[in-house]
Amino acid sequence: MEDRIKKAIDTIRPILNRDGGDIEFVSLDKDIVKVRLRGACSGCPMSQMTVKSVVERIIKEHVPEVKSVVTV
């Protein structure tokens, strides 16, 4: 499952790179994925909305077993 999550994150990365940001897979705890936003995304006030509306949606499309994505 972790490999599928990382592949999903690789599809998200170019979206964030366009705005000077990046994303890093931190861990998988049962069905919760932990990620770290980097670059411009780490301090962006819209980062939580990005995680829920983009990152979580795409990861769930690739890995339906995932229940939630959170930032650390």
HTML snippet that shows the backbone in 3Dmol.js (N, CA, C, O; Angstrom):
<script src="https://3Dmol.org/build/3Dmol-min.js"></script>
<div id="view" style="width:600px;height:400px;position:relative"></div>
<script>
const pdb = `
ATOM      1  N   MET A   1       0.834  -1.195   0.000  1.00  0.00           N
ATOM      2  CA  MET A   1       0.000   0.000   0.000  1.00  0.00           C
ATOM      3  C   MET A   1       0.876   1.255   0.000  1.00  0.00           C
ATOM      4  O   MET A   1       0.547   2.245  -0.654  1.00  0.00           O
ATOM      5  N   GLU A   2       1.974   1.213   0.722  1.00  0.00           N
ATOM      6  CA  GLU A   2       2.856   2.379   0.794  1.00  0.00           C
ATOM      7  C   GLU A   2       3.409   2.748  -0.582  1.00  0.00           C
ATOM      8  O   GLU A   2       3.536   3.929  -0.905  1.00  0.00           O
ATOM      9  N   ASP A   3       3.734   1.750  -1.383  1.00  0.00           N
ATOM     10  CA  ASP A   3       4.238   2.031  -2.734  1.00  0.00           C
ATOM     11  C   ASP A   3       3.192   2.736  -3.589  1.00  0.00           C
ATOM     12  O   ASP A   3       3.519   3.647  -4.349  1.00  0.00           O
ATOM     13  N   ARG A   4       1.938   2.316  -3.464  1.00  0.00           N
ATOM     14  CA  ARG A   4       0.866   2.967  -4.232  1.00  0.00           C
ATOM     15  C   ARG A   4       0.666   4.402  -3.772  1.00  0.00           C
ATOM     16  O   ARG A   4       0.385   5.281  -4.587  1.00  0.00           O
ATOM     17  N   ILE A   5       0.810   4.650  -2.469  1.00  0.00           N
ATOM     18  CA  ILE A   5       0.689   6.014  -1.933  1.00  0.00           C
ATOM     19  C   ILE A   5       1.809   6.886  -2.497  1.00  0.00           C
ATOM     20  O   ILE A   5       1.568   8.018  -2.918  1.00  0.00           O
ATOM     21  N   LYS A   6       3.022   6.360  -2.505  1.00  0.00           N
ATOM     22  CA  LYS A   6       4.154   7.127  -3.024  1.00  0.00           C
ATOM     23  C   LYS A   6       3.987   7.418  -4.514  1.00  0.00           C
ATOM     24  O   LYS A   6       4.371   8.494  -4.974  1.00  0.00           O
ATOM     25  N   LYS A   7       3.427   6.489  -5.269  1.00  0.00           N
ATOM     26  CA  LYS A   7       3.171   6.736  -6.687  1.00  0.00           C
ATOM     27  C   LYS A   7       2.116   7.826  -6.861  1.00  0.00           C
ATOM     28  O   LYS A   7       2.226   8.661  -7.759  1.00  0.00           O
ATOM     29  N   ALA A   8       1.096   7.819  -6.004  1.00  0.00           N
ATOM     30  CA  ALA A   8       0.076   8.866  -6.052  1.00  0.00           C
ATOM     31  C   ALA A   8       0.699  10.222  -5.730  1.00  0.00           C
ATOM     32  O   ALA A   8       0.386  11.223  -6.375  1.00  0.00           O
ATOM     33  N   ILE A   9       1.569  10.251  -4.742  1.00  0.00           N
ATOM     34  CA  ILE A   9       2.248  11.499  -4.378  1.00  0.00           C
ATOM     35  C   ILE A   9       3.100  11.998  -5.542  1.00  0.00           C
ATOM     36  O   ILE A   9       3.194  13.204  -5.773  1.00  0.00           O
ATOM     37  N   ASP A  10       3.717  11.079  -6.271  1.00  0.00           N
ATOM     38  CA  ASP A  10       4.505  11.484  -7.441  1.00  0.00           C
ATOM     39  C   ASP A  10       3.651  12.164  -8.506  1.00  0.00           C
ATOM     40  O   ASP A  10       4.152  12.999  -9.257  1.00  0.00           O
ATOM     41  N   THR A  11       2.367  11.816  -8.579  1.00  0.00           N
ATOM     42  CA  THR A  11       1.487  12.487  -9.543  1.00  0.00           C
ATOM     43  C   THR A  11       1.060  13.864  -9.034  1.00  0.00           C
ATOM     44  O   THR A  11       0.708  14.737  -9.828  1.00  0.00           O
ATOM     45  N   ILE A  12       1.088  14.059  -7.723  1.00  0.00           N
ATOM     46  CA  ILE A  12       0.706  15.336  -7.107  1.00  0.00           C
ATOM     47  C   ILE A  12       1.857  16.338  -7.162  1.00  0.00           C
ATOM     48  O   ILE A  12       1.638  17.538  -7.326  1.00  0.00           O
ATOM     49  N   ARG A  13       3.066  15.843  -7.027  1.00  0.00           N
ATOM     50  CA  ARG A  13       4.252  16.698  -6.911  1.00  0.00           C
ATOM     51  C   ARG A  13       4.340  17.784  -7.993  1.00  0.00           C
ATOM     52  O   ARG A  13       4.613  18.934  -7.646  1.00  0.00           O
ATOM     53  N   PRO A  14       4.126  17.486  -9.280  1.00  0.00           N
ATOM     54  CA  PRO A  14       4.227  18.553 -10.297  1.00  0.00           C
ATOM     55  C   PRO A  14       3.233  19.693 -10.077  1.00  0.00           C
ATOM     56  O   PRO A  14       3.529  20.844 -10.401  1.00  0.00           O
ATOM     57  N   ILE A  15       2.075  19.385  -9.539  1.00  0.00           N
ATOM     58  CA  ILE A  15       1.073  20.425  -9.260  1.00  0.00           C
ATOM     59  C   ILE A  15       1.624  21.403  -8.232  1.00  0.00           C
ATOM     60  O   ILE A  15       1.503  22.617  -8.392  1.00  0.00           O
ATOM     61  N   LEU A  16       2.232  20.866  -7.174  1.00  0.00           N
ATOM     62  CA  LEU A  16       2.776  21.720  -6.116  1.00  0.00           C
ATOM     63  C   LEU A  16       4.053  22.419  -6.565  1.00  0.00           C
ATOM     64  O   LEU A  16       4.308  23.560  -6.178  1.00  0.00           O
ATOM     65  N   ASN A  17       4.857  21.738  -7.382  1.00  0.00           N
ATOM     66  CA  ASN A  17       6.106  22.332  -7.881  1.00  0.00           C
ATOM     67  C   ASN A  17       5.858  23.598  -8.692  1.00  0.00           C
ATOM     68  O   ASN A  17       6.676  24.517  -8.678  1.00  0.00           O
ATOM     69  N   ARG A  18       4.734  23.648  -9.395  1.00  0.00           N
ATOM     70  CA  ARG A  18       4.409  24.840 -10.206  1.00  0.00           C
ATOM     71  C   ARG A  18       4.350  26.099  -9.354  1.00  0.00           C
ATOM     72  O   ARG A  18       4.663  27.193  -9.824  1.00  0.00           O
ATOM     73  N   ASP A  19       3.942  25.938  -8.086  1.00  0.00           N
ATOM     74  CA  ASP A  19       3.818  27.092  -7.196  1.00  0.00           C
ATOM     75  C   ASP A  19       4.982  27.198  -6.218  1.00  0.00           C
ATOM     76  O   ASP A  19       4.907  27.943  -5.241  1.00  0.00           O
ATOM     77  N   GLY A  20       6.055  26.456  -6.476  1.00  0.00           N
ATOM     78  CA  GLY A  20       7.242  26.539  -5.622  1.00  0.00           C
ATOM     79  C   GLY A  20       7.189  25.643  -4.403  1.00  0.00           C
ATOM     80  O   GLY A  20       7.979  25.816  -3.475  1.00  0.00           O
ATOM     81  N   GLY A  21       6.269  24.687  -4.386  1.00  0.00           N
ATOM     82  CA  GLY A  21       6.145  23.799  -3.240  1.00  0.00           C
ATOM     83  C   GLY A  21       6.539  22.375  -3.571  1.00  0.00           C
ATOM     84  O   GLY A  21       6.928  22.055  -4.694  1.00  0.00           O
ATOM     85  N   ASP A  22       6.428  21.542  -2.572  1.00  0.00           N
ATOM     86  CA  ASP A  22       6.719  20.125  -2.743  1.00  0.00           C
ATOM     87  C   ASP A  22       6.005  19.363  -1.634  1.00  0.00           C
ATOM     88  O   ASP A  22       5.479  19.958  -0.694  1.00  0.00           O
ATOM     89  N   ILE A  23       5.996  18.049  -1.757  1.00  0.00           N
ATOM     90  CA  ILE A  23       5.337  17.191  -0.774  1.00  0.00           C
ATOM     91  C   ILE A  23       6.226  15.987  -0.499  1.00  0.00           C
ATOM     92  O   ILE A  23       6.895  15.469  -1.394  1.00  0.00           O
ATOM     93  N   GLU A  24       6.220  15.557   0.747  1.00  0.00           N
ATOM     94  CA  GLU A  24       7.033  14.419   1.168  1.00  0.00           C
ATOM     95  C   GLU A  24       6.156  13.429   1.923  1.00  0.00           C
ATOM     96  O   GLU A  24       5.412  13.820   2.822  1.00  0.00           O
ATOM     97  N   PHE A  25       6.236  12.162   1.569  1.00  0.00           N
ATOM     98  CA  PHE A  25       5.564  11.100   2.325  1.00  0.00           C
ATOM     99  C   PHE A  25       6.324  10.917   3.628  1.00  0.00           C
ATOM    100  O   PHE A  25       7.546  10.765   3.620  1.00  0.00           O
ATOM    101  N   VAL A  26       5.597  10.930   4.763  1.00  0.00           N
ATOM    102  CA  VAL A  26       6.228  10.752   6.070  1.00  0.00           C
ATOM    103  C   VAL A  26       5.967   9.348   6.585  1.00  0.00           C
ATOM    104  O   VAL A  26       6.904   8.616   6.904  1.00  0.00           O
ATOM    105  N   SER A  27       4.686   8.966   6.669  1.00  0.00           N
ATOM    106  CA  SER A  27       4.381   7.641   7.190  1.00  0.00           C
ATOM    107  C   SER A  27       2.948   7.248   6.880  1.00  0.00           C
ATOM    108  O   SER A  27       2.127   8.060   6.455  1.00  0.00           O
ATOM    109  N   LEU A  28       2.685   5.979   7.110  1.00  0.00           N
ATOM    110  CA  LEU A  28       1.341   5.421   6.991  1.00  0.00           C
ATOM    111  C   LEU A  28       1.028   4.791   8.337  1.00  0.00           C
ATOM    112  O   LEU A  28       1.733   3.885   8.781  1.00  0.00           O
ATOM    113  N   ASP A  29      -0.019   5.264   8.984  1.00  0.00           N
ATOM    114  CA  ASP A  29      -0.428   4.744  10.284  1.00  0.00           C
ATOM    115  C   ASP A  29      -1.833   4.181  10.133  1.00  0.00           C
ATOM    116  O   ASP A  29      -2.815   4.923  10.160  1.00  0.00           O
ATOM    117  N   LYS A  30      -1.922   2.873   9.975  1.00  0.00           N
ATOM    118  CA  LYS A  30      -3.178   2.173   9.676  1.00  0.00           C
ATOM    119  C   LYS A  30      -3.723   2.680   8.355  1.00  0.00           C
ATOM    120  O   LYS A  30      -3.211   2.300   7.302  1.00  0.00           O
ATOM    121  N   ASP A  31      -4.743   3.524   8.373  1.00  0.00           N
ATOM    122  CA  ASP A  31      -5.322   4.038   7.135  1.00  0.00           C
ATOM    123  C   ASP A  31      -5.195   5.555   7.030  1.00  0.00           C
ATOM    124  O   ASP A  31      -5.934   6.190   6.278  1.00  0.00           O
ATOM    125  N   ILE A  32      -4.262   6.138   7.779  1.00  0.00           N
ATOM    126  CA  ILE A  32      -4.017   7.582   7.755  1.00  0.00           C
ATOM    127  C   ILE A  32      -2.622   7.842   7.203  1.00  0.00           C
ATOM    128  O   ILE A  32      -1.627   7.331   7.718  1.00  0.00           O
ATOM    129  N   VAL A  33      -2.570   8.644   6.150  1.00  0.00           N
ATOM    130  CA  VAL A  33      -1.302   9.003   5.518  1.00  0.00           C
ATOM    131  C   VAL A  33      -0.829  10.329   6.098  1.00  0.00           C
ATOM    132  O   VAL A  33      -1.593  11.288   6.202  1.00  0.00           O
ATOM    133  N   LYS A  34       0.451  10.362   6.473  1.00  0.00           N
ATOM    134  CA  LYS A  34       1.052  11.598   6.980  1.00  0.00           C
ATOM    135  C   LYS A  34       2.028  12.115   5.928  1.00  0.00           C
ATOM    136  O   LYS A  34       2.892  11.382   5.446  1.00  0.00           O
ATOM    137  N   VAL A  35       1.873  13.388   5.583  1.00  0.00           N
ATOM    138  CA  VAL A  35       2.740  14.023   4.598  1.00  0.00           C
ATOM    139  C   VAL A  35       3.297  15.317   5.178  1.00  0.00           C
ATOM    140  O   VAL A  35       2.776  15.863   6.150  1.00  0.00           O
ATOM    141  N   ARG A  36       4.360  15.786   4.560  1.00  0.00           N
ATOM    142  CA  ARG A  36       4.948  17.071   4.951  1.00  0.00           C
ATOM    143  C   ARG A  36       5.012  17.936   3.699  1.00  0.00           C
ATOM    144  O   ARG A  36       5.550  17.523   2.672  1.00  0.00           O
ATOM    145  N   LEU A  37       4.465  19.126   3.797  1.00  0.00           N
ATOM    146  CA  LEU A  37       4.551  20.080   2.694  1.00  0.00           C
ATOM    147  C   LEU A  37       5.842  20.859   2.840  1.00  0.00           C
ATOM    148  O   LEU A  37       6.246  21.210   3.949  1.00  0.00           O
ATOM    149  N   ARG A  38       6.485  21.128   1.717  1.00  0.00           N
ATOM    150  CA  ARG A  38       7.774  21.826   1.725  1.00  0.00           C
ATOM    151  C   ARG A  38       7.723  23.028   0.787  1.00  0.00           C
ATOM    152  O   ARG A  38       6.770  23.218   0.031  1.00  0.00           O
ATOM    153  N   GLY A  39       8.765  23.816   0.864  1.00  0.00           N
ATOM    154  CA  GLY A  39       8.873  24.984  -0.006  1.00  0.00           C
ATOM    155  C   GLY A  39       7.772  25.983   0.271  1.00  0.00           C
ATOM    156  O   GLY A  39       7.400  26.200   1.424  1.00  0.00           O
ATOM    157  N   ALA A  40       7.251  26.589  -0.773  1.00  0.00           N
ATOM    158  CA  ALA A  40       6.212  27.613  -0.633  1.00  0.00           C
ATOM    159  C   ALA A  40       4.956  27.061   0.026  1.00  0.00           C
ATOM    160  O   ALA A  40       4.207  27.810   0.653  1.00  0.00           O
ATOM    161  N   CYS A  41       4.718  25.761  -0.106  1.00  0.00           N
ATOM    162  CA  CYS A  41       3.503  25.159   0.476  1.00  0.00           C
ATOM    163  C   CYS A  41       3.555  25.088   2.000  1.00  0.00           C
ATOM    164  O   CYS A  41       2.510  25.100   2.652  1.00  0.00           O
ATOM    165  N   SER A  42       4.746  25.014   2.572  1.00  0.00           N
ATOM    166  CA  SER A  42       4.845  24.829   4.024  1.00  0.00           C
ATOM    167  C   SER A  42       4.306  26.020   4.805  1.00  0.00           C
ATOM    168  O   SER A  42       3.801  25.838   5.913  1.00  0.00           O
ATOM    169  N   GLY A  43       4.396  27.212   4.276  1.00  0.00           N
ATOM    170  CA  GLY A  43       3.909  28.378   4.992  1.00  0.00           C
ATOM    171  C   GLY A  43       2.644  28.981   4.413  1.00  0.00           C
ATOM    172  O   GLY A  43       2.173  30.020   4.875  1.00  0.00           O
ATOM    173  N   CYS A  44       2.108  28.340   3.423  1.00  0.00           N
ATOM    174  CA  CYS A  44       0.944  28.879   2.726  1.00  0.00           C
ATOM    175  C   CYS A  44      -0.328  28.734   3.571  1.00  0.00           C
ATOM    176  O   CYS A  44      -0.595  27.659   4.109  1.00  0.00           O
ATOM    177  N   PRO A  45      -1.109  29.810   3.686  1.00  0.00           N
ATOM    178  CA  PRO A  45      -2.353  29.722   4.455  1.00  0.00           C
ATOM    179  C   PRO A  45      -3.396  28.802   3.804  1.00  0.00           C
ATOM    180  O   PRO A  45      -4.351  28.387   4.461  1.00  0.00           O
ATOM    181  N   MET A  46      -3.217  28.488   2.532  1.00  0.00           N
ATOM    182  CA  MET A  46      -4.155  27.603   1.839  1.00  0.00           C
ATOM    183  C   MET A  46      -3.710  26.139   1.872  1.00  0.00           C
ATOM    184  O   MET A  46      -4.340  25.290   1.242  1.00  0.00           O
ATOM    185  N   SER A  47      -2.644  25.840   2.593  1.00  0.00           N
ATOM    186  CA  SER A  47      -2.078  24.491   2.545  1.00  0.00           C
ATOM    187  C   SER A  47      -3.049  23.419   3.036  1.00  0.00           C
ATOM    188  O   SER A  47      -3.099  22.333   2.458  1.00  0.00           O
ATOM    189  N   GLN A  48      -3.810  23.692   4.074  1.00  0.00           N
ATOM    190  CA  GLN A  48      -4.761  22.676   4.559  1.00  0.00           C
ATOM    191  C   GLN A  48      -5.845  22.399   3.529  1.00  0.00           C
ATOM    192  O   GLN A  48      -6.278  21.258   3.367  1.00  0.00           O
ATOM    193  N   MET A  49      -6.277  23.426   2.845  1.00  0.00           N
ATOM    194  CA  MET A  49      -7.276  23.227   1.802  1.00  0.00           C
ATOM    195  C   MET A  49      -6.673  22.417   0.646  1.00  0.00           C
ATOM    196  O   MET A  49      -7.344  21.563   0.066  1.00  0.00           O
ATOM    197  N   THR A  50      -5.419  22.688   0.320  1.00  0.00           N
ATOM    198  CA  THR A  50      -4.735  21.925  -0.722  1.00  0.00           C
ATOM    199  C   THR A  50      -4.628  20.461  -0.334  1.00  0.00           C
ATOM    200  O   THR A  50      -4.853  19.579  -1.164  1.00  0.00           O
ATOM    201  N   VAL A  51      -4.291  20.198   0.907  1.00  0.00           N
ATOM    202  CA  VAL A  51      -4.151  18.810   1.365  1.00  0.00           C
ATOM    203  C   VAL A  51      -5.493  18.086   1.251  1.00  0.00           C
ATOM    204  O   VAL A  51      -5.539  16.958   0.761  1.00  0.00           O
ATOM    205  N   LYS A  52      -6.559  18.701   1.684  1.00  0.00           N
ATOM    206  CA  LYS A  52      -7.859  18.027   1.673  1.00  0.00           C
ATOM    207  C   LYS A  52      -8.475  17.972   0.272  1.00  0.00           C
ATOM    208  O   LYS A  52      -9.032  16.944  -0.114  1.00  0.00           O
ATOM    209  N   SER A  53      -8.382  19.055  -0.485  1.00  0.00           N
ATOM    210  CA  SER A  53      -9.075  19.083  -1.773  1.00  0.00           C
ATOM    211  C   SER A  53      -8.274  18.483  -2.925  1.00  0.00           C
ATOM    212  O   SER A  53      -8.860  18.058  -3.920  1.00  0.00           O
ATOM    213  N   VAL A  54      -6.952  18.439  -2.812  1.00  0.00           N
ATOM    214  CA  VAL A  54      -6.136  17.904  -3.894  1.00  0.00           C
ATOM    215  C   VAL A  54      -5.414  16.624  -3.459  1.00  0.00           C
ATOM    216  O   VAL A  54      -5.633  15.554  -4.026  1.00  0.00           O
ATOM    217  N   VAL A  55      -4.565  16.751  -2.461  1.00  0.00           N
ATOM    218  CA  VAL A  55      -3.715  15.638  -2.047  1.00  0.00           C
ATOM    219  C   VAL A  55      -4.548  14.444  -1.579  1.00  0.00           C
ATOM    220  O   VAL A  55      -4.363  13.330  -2.070  1.00  0.00           O
ATOM    221  N   GLU A  56      -5.451  14.665  -0.648  1.00  0.00           N
ATOM    222  CA  GLU A  56      -6.258  13.567  -0.120  1.00  0.00           C
ATOM    223  C   GLU A  56      -7.115  12.929  -1.223  1.00  0.00           C
ATOM    224  O   GLU A  56      -7.220  11.704  -1.297  1.00  0.00           O
ATOM    225  N   ARG A  57      -7.711  13.740  -2.057  1.00  0.00           N
ATOM    226  CA  ARG A  57      -8.565  13.220  -3.123  1.00  0.00           C
ATOM    227  C   ARG A  57      -7.777  12.319  -4.075  1.00  0.00           C
ATOM    228  O   ARG A  57      -8.229  11.226  -4.419  1.00  0.00           O
ATOM    229  N   ILE A  58      -6.604  12.778  -4.498  1.00  0.00           N
ATOM    230  CA  ILE A  58      -5.807  11.996  -5.447  1.00  0.00           C
ATOM    231  C   ILE A  58      -5.276  10.719  -4.803  1.00  0.00           C
ATOM    232  O   ILE A  58      -5.285   9.660  -5.431  1.00  0.00           O
ATOM    233  N   ILE A  59      -4.819  10.807  -3.570  1.00  0.00           N
ATOM    234  CA  ILE A  59      -4.333   9.600  -2.895  1.00  0.00           C
ATOM    235  C   ILE A  59      -5.459   8.592  -2.732  1.00  0.00           C
ATOM    236  O   ILE A  59      -5.250   7.397  -2.942  1.00  0.00           O
ATOM    237  N   LYS A  60      -6.651   9.052  -2.361  1.00  0.00           N
ATOM    238  CA  LYS A  60      -7.789   8.133  -2.200  1.00  0.00           C
ATOM    239  C   LYS A  60      -8.203   7.505  -3.524  1.00  0.00           C
ATOM    240  O   LYS A  60      -8.662   6.363  -3.549  1.00  0.00           O
ATOM    241  N   GLU A  61      -8.046   8.234  -4.618  1.00  0.00           N
ATOM    242  CA  GLU A  61      -8.349   7.666  -5.936  1.00  0.00           C
ATOM    243  C   GLU A  61      -7.411   6.502  -6.257  1.00  0.00           C
ATOM    244  O   GLU A  61      -7.829   5.492  -6.823  1.00  0.00           O
ATOM    245  N   HIS A  62      -6.133   6.659  -5.886  1.00  0.00           N
ATOM    246  CA  HIS A  62      -5.140   5.618  -6.148  1.00  0.00           C
ATOM    247  C   HIS A  62      -5.166   4.500  -5.108  1.00  0.00           C
ATOM    248  O   HIS A  62      -4.884   3.343  -5.419  1.00  0.00           O
ATOM    249  N   VAL A  63      -5.507   4.860  -3.866  1.00  0.00           N
ATOM    250  CA  VAL A  63      -5.480   3.901  -2.763  1.00  0.00           C
ATOM    251  C   VAL A  63      -6.759   4.079  -1.935  1.00  0.00           C
ATOM    252  O   VAL A  63      -6.755   4.802  -0.939  1.00  0.00           O
ATOM    253  N   PRO A  64      -7.847   3.425  -2.342  1.00  0.00           N
ATOM    254  CA  PRO A  64      -9.142   3.614  -1.673  1.00  0.00           C
ATOM    255  C   PRO A  64      -9.150   3.230  -0.186  1.00  0.00           C
ATOM    256  O   PRO A  64     -10.036   3.654   0.556  1.00  0.00           O
ATOM    257  N   GLU A  65      -8.181   2.443   0.242  1.00  0.00           N
ATOM    258  CA  GLU A  65      -8.138   2.038   1.652  1.00  0.00           C
ATOM    259  C   GLU A  65      -7.782   3.196   2.579  1.00  0.00           C
ATOM    260  O   GLU A  65      -8.038   3.129   3.782  1.00  0.00           O
ATOM    261  N   VAL A  66      -7.196   4.253   2.028  1.00  0.00           N
ATOM    262  CA  VAL A  66      -6.804   5.426   2.829  1.00  0.00           C
ATOM    263  C   VAL A  66      -8.058   6.163   3.265  1.00  0.00           C
ATOM    264  O   VAL A  66      -8.950   6.429   2.459  1.00  0.00           O
ATOM    265  N   LYS A  67      -8.116   6.490   4.548  1.00  0.00           N
ATOM    266  CA  LYS A  67      -9.277   7.211   5.102  1.00  0.00           C
ATOM    267  C   LYS A  67      -9.031   8.709   5.210  1.00  0.00           C
ATOM    268  O   LYS A  67      -9.958   9.511   5.096  1.00  0.00           O
ATOM    269  N   SER A  68      -7.743   9.087   5.436  1.00  0.00           N
ATOM    270  CA  SER A  68      -7.451  10.496   5.665  1.00  0.00           C
ATOM    271  C   SER A  68      -5.992  10.776   5.354  1.00  0.00           C
ATOM    272  O   SER A  68      -5.145   9.886   5.429  1.00  0.00           O
ATOM    273  N   VAL A  69      -5.708  12.035   5.000  1.00  0.00           N
ATOM    274  CA  VAL A  69      -4.348  12.511   4.806  1.00  0.00           C
ATOM    275  C   VAL A  69      -4.175  13.721   5.717  1.00  0.00           C
ATOM    276  O   VAL A  69      -4.997  14.638   5.712  1.00  0.00           O
ATOM    277  N   VAL A  70      -3.103  13.714   6.496  1.00  0.00           N
ATOM    278  CA  VAL A  70      -2.826  14.820   7.416  1.00  0.00           C
ATOM    279  C   VAL A  70      -1.401  15.306   7.203  1.00  0.00           C
ATOM    280  O   VAL A  70      -0.538  14.566   6.732  1.00  0.00           O
ATOM    281  N   THR A  71      -1.172  16.561   7.557  1.00  0.00           N
ATOM    282  CA  THR A  71       0.181  17.126   7.475  1.00  0.00           C
ATOM    283  C   THR A  71       0.850  17.068   8.839  1.00  0.00           C
ATOM    284  O   THR A  71       0.192  17.146   9.877  1.00  0.00           O
ATOM    285  N   VAL A  72       2.153  16.933   8.815  1.00  0.00           N
ATOM    286  CA  VAL A  72       2.920  16.935  10.061  1.00  0.00           C
ATOM    287  C   VAL A  72       4.008  17.976   9.978  1.00  0.00           C
ATOM    288  O   VAL A  72       4.775  18.145  10.926  1.00  0.00           O
TER     289      VAL A  72
END
`;
const viewer = $3Dmol.createViewer("view");
viewer.addModel(pdb, "pdb");
viewer.setStyle({}, {cartoon: {color: "spectrum"}});
viewer.zoomTo();
viewer.render();
</script>
